[in-house]
């Protein structure tokens, strides 16, 4: 049973010898939240007192302006960041589509990168090797499979990264905007796979600036400002709270089927 429990979770980044205002502005743009200074130490309060409970079947949309803390929260949920204070309890296999090329090596072949990236996202080495033909076929890389990825076009790189990253069915699916990859034909195939992932996941967390996507895939929404949750409720109300209009749309994705 998938579940997420955050209690008073805070994430703080102390930056030493950071006196300049330009450094503070850059930190805010990159991390979000708020900045406090104590002498030569600048602390970026990326998340402050986050309380969040998600259970199997929840479909959560994250709303907030750039720098509000959405990406930091997603990284806490993925396990990449641990709270500086408070707690984060994550139960279930997590798949994060925040950086689908992370860990891939341009000097290695496509087949080798399938094993490497597959291991990073939770496959065993034998499982990743067994799935090389299936993943390569989906990515449509043909005879390039055994060539170094530095010989691939940018489109081929993204198609392979997408095929690997979406090859597992997680309990908890984390996304920062919906992924659009490749030409029209591949994009259609990719969209179908993303819908299958969303439908099979026990919990979905989607950060997006697109009210249409949020309304289509989510039922609950939180609005973040300066690293804090300022609203938590139905997705329609969250969209309005964030200052956007609620589009008229028919939801396409069925309810969660994940265990």
HELIX and SHEET records of a PDB file:
HELIX    1   1 UNK A   21  UNK A   31  1                                  11    
HELIX    2   2 UNK A   70  UNK A   78  1                                   9    
HELIX    3   3 UNK A  110  UNK A  120  1                                  11    
HELIX    4   4 UNK A  125  UNK A  130  1                                   6    
HELIX    5   5 UNK A  132  UNK A  139  1                                   8    
HELIX    6   6 UNK A  142  UNK A  146  5                                   5    
HELIX    7   7 UNK A  149  UNK A  151  5                                   3    
HELIX    8   8 UNK A  154  UNK A  165  1                                  12    
HELIX    9   9 UNK A  184  UNK A  200  1                                  17    
HELIX   10  10 UNK A  211  UNK A  217  1                                   7    
HELIX   11  11 UNK A  235  UNK A  241  1                                   7    
SHEET    1   A 4 UNK A  34  UNK A  38  0                                        
SHEET    2   A 4 UNK A  41  UNK A  55 -1                                        
SHEET    3   A 4 UNK A   3  UNK A  16 -1                                        
SHEET    4   A 4 UNK A  85  UNK A  91 -1                                        
SHEET    1   B 6 UNK A  94  UNK A  96  0                                        
SHEET    2   B 6 UNK A 172  UNK A 176  1                                        
SHEET    3   B 6 UNK A 203  UNK A 207  1                                        
SHEET    4   B 6 UNK A  59  UNK A  63  1                                        
SHEET    5   B 6 UNK A 220  UNK A 225  1                                        
SHEET    6   B 6 UNK A 228  UNK A 234 -1                                        
END                                                                             
